[in-house]
Amino acid sequence: MSVRTIGVVMNGVTGRMGYRQHLVRSVLAINEQGGVTLSDGSRVTLRPVLVGRNADKLARIAAAHGIPDHTTDLDAALADDGNLIYFDAQVTSARVKAVLKAVDAGKHVYAEKPTAESVQEAVALAQAAAAKGVKNGVVQDKLFLPGLLKLKRLVDGGFFGRILSVRGEFGYWVFEGDWQEAQRPSWNYRAEDGGGIVLDMFPHWHYVMENLFGRVTSVYAHATTHIPERVDERGERYAATADDAAYGIFELEGGVVAQINSSWTVRVNRDELVEFQVDGTHGSAVAGLRDCRAQHRAATPKPVWNPDLPVTARFRDDWQTVPDNAEFDNGFKIQWELYVRHVLEDAPFPYDFASGARGVQLAELGLRSSAEGRRIEVPQL
Ligand SMILES: NC(=O)c1ccc[n+]([C@@H]2O[C@H](COP(=O)([O-])OP(=O)(O)OC[C@H]3O[C@@H](n4cnc5c(N)ncnc54)[C@H](O)[C@@H]3O)[C@@H](O)[C@H]2O)c1
């Protein structure tokens, strides 16, 4: 069977996500396995063209991985007809301008989330891509996590009966940067640079809720900045102007209530950095990044509230591990393969800019809810 190669312009590969998840774990990993297999059995490999602001950093990455093409000139990369796809993992604030440029050049576009900083821009992006007729996609990696795939299997198999509520707990302590280096880039803590946990995480929660449990119809959020000052990559103090924790309540179609805490100012006392507990009339489950445990109604213990007695029941022992029943690949890579097949043979890809815009909408309404101290309906875009 034939092997074809297509050029993929990758902007933002010096960053955390662009380098590790998208270049190394997705594009290069796809090539190592022999490419993406299309439905006719033929294969397609990807020729990354690294784009960024810093020529030296790009050259180092290119050399380390034997990549011939790298440039600081985005226009030149977009002018090359051999480059079919533009991918963007830049800081959020730089995204819209570059993606619009790529759309204008007739490239198919794939981008990290959030697709934009405002719903207006996110919708404009979706409209521009549709008007130009280019395939568009947004990264929704959490859907491909083993834990969430197993949770989805329980939903699809009718395990829960009627789903009542979802409780999500996401977060970990991000060091302030003074006595221990921060483990996330400082722009995340500056609102003026596109930072903030609501804009970062609500788009994720949006597609998780929409894909697993139903459309989000309202949001009430309390966002706050618990740590007002941090120390940046150069060791300099800066004002943390963006929210670093958000406590959200979402209503979903069908009456499901989802309550999700997101925080970079919480110490982990959980099995995983994110966990969702789903309670339904017939059963409950707790899913993390990798694991999923379930408890059926027939195996539900009957706790009785009595603070006068010591707790003897080991509640967590009453849960059953949901088996893998499959091999799970890297979620970013799976989504890249789906996107390439979408571009080349119109395979289904529901993770488009319109769904990205709905995620940005939830972030924007979440911030407004917090500022105004009230619950806000989420209109259909
Ligand atoms: N899917 C996920 O799970 C996930 C996780 C983290 C971040 N993200 C998203 O990925 C994007 C990149 O995040 P990251 O954590 O990799 O950030 P990062 O700071 O590590 O990387 C940012 C990249 O953008 C480039 N850049 C372009 N213009 C810039 C500017 N004006 N200022 C600073 N850098 C600029 C940098 O050179 C770098 O290559 C963000 O939009 C973020 O929301 C997604």
PDBQT file of the ligand as one rigid body, heavy atoms in Angstrom, charges set to zero:
ROOT
HETATM    1  N1  LIG A 401      -4.951  20.368  26.164  1.00  0.00    +0.000 N 
HETATM    2  C1  LIG A 401      -4.411  20.572  27.332  1.00  0.00    +0.000 C 
HETATM    3  O1  LIG A 401      -4.536  19.752  28.235  1.00  0.00    +0.000 OA
HETATM    4  C2  LIG A 401      -3.603  21.797  27.585  1.00  0.00    +0.000 A 
HETATM    5  C3  LIG A 401      -2.768  21.854  28.708  1.00  0.00    +0.000 A 
HETATM    6  C4  LIG A 401      -2.020  23.001  28.920  1.00  0.00    +0.000 A 
HETATM    7  C5  LIG A 401      -2.109  24.060  28.036  1.00  0.00    +0.000 A 
HETATM    8  N2  LIG A 401      -2.948  23.988  26.969  1.00  0.00    +0.000 N 
HETATM    9  C6  LIG A 401      -3.053  25.112  26.007  1.00  0.00    +0.000 C 
HETATM   10  O2  LIG A 401      -1.914  25.081  25.168  1.00  0.00    +0.000 OA
HETATM   11  C7  LIG A 401      -1.470  26.401  24.883  1.00  0.00    +0.000 C 
HETATM   12  C8  LIG A 401       0.015  26.511  25.257  1.00  0.00    +0.000 C 
HETATM   13  O3  LIG A 401       0.174  26.271  26.642  1.00  0.00    +0.000 OA
HETATM   14  P1  LIG A 401       1.578  25.803  27.250  1.00  0.00    +0.000 P 
HETATM   15  O4  LIG A 401       1.298  25.413  28.636  1.00  0.00    +0.000 OA
HETATM   16  O5  LIG A 401       2.229  24.877  26.323  1.00  0.00    +0.000 OA
HETATM   17  O6  LIG A 401       2.347  27.207  27.250  1.00  0.00    +0.000 OA
HETATM   18  P2  LIG A 401       3.910  27.504  27.079  1.00  0.00    +0.000 P 
HETATM   19  O7  LIG A 401       4.109  28.842  27.694  1.00  0.00    +0.000 OA
HETATM   20  O8  LIG A 401       4.718  26.378  27.570  1.00  0.00    +0.000 OA
HETATM   21  O9  LIG A 401       4.111  27.592  25.503  1.00  0.00    +0.000 OA
HETATM   22  C9  LIG A 401       3.633  28.689  24.766  1.00  0.00    +0.000 C 
HETATM   23  C10 LIG A 401       4.153  28.657  23.348  1.00  0.00    +0.000 C 
HETATM   24  O10 LIG A 401       3.650  29.841  22.667  1.00  0.00    +0.000 OA
HETATM   25  C11 LIG A 401       4.736  30.571  22.126  1.00  0.00    +0.000 C 
HETATM   26  N3  LIG A 401       4.384  31.992  22.088  1.00  0.00    +0.000 N 
HETATM   27  C12 LIG A 401       3.946  32.653  20.987  1.00  0.00    +0.000 A 
HETATM   28  N4  LIG A 401       3.668  33.921  21.272  1.00  0.00    +0.000 NA
HETATM   29  C13 LIG A 401       3.945  34.094  22.570  1.00  0.00    +0.000 A 
HETATM   30  C14 LIG A 401       3.877  35.222  23.431  1.00  0.00    +0.000 A 
HETATM   31  N5  LIG A 401       3.463  36.418  22.995  1.00  0.00    +0.000 N 
HETATM   32  N6  LIG A 401       4.240  35.062  24.712  1.00  0.00    +0.000 NA
HETATM   33  C15 LIG A 401       4.670  33.841  25.170  1.00  0.00    +0.000 A 
HETATM   34  N7  LIG A 401       4.751  32.749  24.384  1.00  0.00    +0.000 NA
HETATM   35  C16 LIG A 401       4.389  32.869  23.092  1.00  0.00    +0.000 A 
HETATM   36  C17 LIG A 401       5.921  30.221  22.997  1.00  0.00    +0.000 C 
HETATM   37  O11 LIG A 401       7.124  30.489  22.322  1.00  0.00    +0.000 OA
HETATM   38  C18 LIG A 401       5.672  28.727  23.239  1.00  0.00    +0.000 C 
HETATM   39  O12 LIG A 401       6.100  27.994  22.124  1.00  0.00    +0.000 OA
HETATM   40  C19 LIG A 401      -2.389  27.321  25.655  1.00  0.00    +0.000 C 
HETATM   41  O13 LIG A 401      -3.376  27.844  24.795  1.00  0.00    +0.000 OA
HETATM   42  C20 LIG A 401      -3.040  26.439  26.691  1.00  0.00    +0.000 C 
HETATM   43  O14 LIG A 401      -4.357  26.855  27.014  1.00  0.00    +0.000 OA
HETATM   44  C21 LIG A 401      -3.677  22.881  26.733  1.00  0.00    +0.000 A 
ENDROOT
TORSDOF 0
